[in-house]
């Protein structure tokens, strides 16, 4: 039963991750446009844009967090693979499994504590200190969401690596 549902979950998660990557790209473009417009306005017209420091900072949190699961899916993260490259078969799968367990633990802890930060910001009605007074809890919500999505991606990879351990390191 799990064997049939796992590819469906993986495909849905991949589609969601791709949508988030495109959203992050649009936000990155918005950050660049706001920054360039602010520099041009301040330098040539002596008219800085209000909120030009707050919005790119808030967008940066979103851009940095929402792509975590997609990076894990594509295995494009930074890592030291000296030991991992030398291990083959079941030993390699066991090592990868243990690394994924650590990543699952860390991402789950960040997601849970991030949710606490969101609730605190919402209850305290925290806003930015600049001229826009943007409510920051929606931007903080990205942290538990991004790391929760990463945890789901890691669980799928744990199942895949678990099969590799059972079959002797053959995960194909």
N, C-alpha and C positions, 0 to 999 in steps of 0.2 A: 504494500500500500504506500509506504514512504518512498519506495523506488519510483512509483508513478507520479507522485505529487512533487518530488524534489525538482525535476526539470521544469515543471510549471512555475514553482516558486522562484527558481533561478531565473527564468525568462522574465517574470514580472519584476523581480528585483533589478535585473539588468536594464529593463525599460525605464524603471524609475530612476536608476542611477544615471542613465543617459540624459533623461530630462533634467535632472539636477545639474549635470555637467553643462548643458546648454544654458540653463539659468545662471550658473556661475559665470559663464562666458559673457553673457549680457551684462551682469553686474560689474564684471571687470572692465568692460567697455564703458559703462556708465561712470565708473571710478576715474578712468582716464579722461573722459570728456569733461567731467566736473573739475578735475585737477588742471587740465589745460585751460579751460575757460576761466578758472579762478586766477591763474598766473597771467593770462592775457589781460583780463579785466583789471587786476591789481597793478600790473606793470605799465600798460599802455593807456588805460583809461582812469587810473586811480580809483577804481570802483571794485573792491573785492566782493565776491559772492558770499552771502550769508549762509553759514552751514557747510561751507566747502571743506572744512576740516572734519566735521562730525560724520557726515554721510559716507565718505570713502572709508573711514575707520570702521564704521558699522558694517559696510559692505564687505570689507576685508575679512571679518569674522565669518560671514556667510560663505564667501568664496573659498576660504581655507578649510572649512568644515564639511560642506556638502559633498565634496569630491572624495572623501576618505574611502568610502565603500567601493567606488569605481576604481580607485587606485589599487586597492587591495585585490579586486577582481582581476585586474590586468597585471598584477604583480610588478607594478612600476614604482613601488616604494623604495626608499633607500635602505640598504641592509648590508651587513658584512656576511658574505656567503662563503668564507674560507672553509669552515667546517662542513657546511651544508653541501657544498659541491663535492666533497670527498666521500660523503655517505651515499650509498646506493641501496636500492631495494628496501627491505623492511626497516633497516636502521635509518635510512633517509626519511622514510614515512613517519617513523616514531619521533624523530627529531623535529620534523615539520609539524607534527601533531602537537608536540609539547610547546613549540613556539606559538602555534595558533591558540592553545589554551591560555597562555600568558596574555596574548593580545585580546582574547575574549574577556578575560578578567579585567584588564585595564580599561577596555572600551565600555564594559558594563558599569564599572565604578564611575567613570567619567560621565556616563549617561545618567546614572542615578543622582550623583551629586550635582550635575548640571541642571537636572530637573528641580532640585532644591533651590538653586540659584534663580531659576525662572520664577518659581513661586514667591521667593523673597522679593524679587524685583517687581512682581505684579502686586503683591500686597502693599509694598512700600511706595508703589507708583513712581518708580525711579525714572528719571528722564535725563537726557544729556544736558550738560551745563552751558552749551553754546546758545546762539540766538534762536535756534529752531525748537528746542525743548522736545526732542523726539523721545517717545516712550521706548525704553530699551528692552523690555521683556520679550517682545517678538524676536529681536535679534539674538537674545540669549537662548531662546527656544531652539535655535539652530544647533547649539552644542549637544543637548541630549538627543535631538533628532538625528544628527549626523553620526554620532557615536553609537546610537541605537541601530541605525542602518548598518554601520560597520559590524556590529555584533551579529546581526542576522547574516551578513555575508560571511563572517568567520564561522558561524555555525554550519553553514552549507559547506564550507571548505573543510571543516572538521569531519563532517560525514564522509566527504570524498576521501580524505586522508585515512579515516578509520577503515574504509574499504580497502585502501592500499595496504594497511597493516595486516588485515585479514588475508588478503590475497598475496602477501609476500612482497609488497612494494609496487605492484603493478596497478596503477590507478587509472589507466586508460580504459 
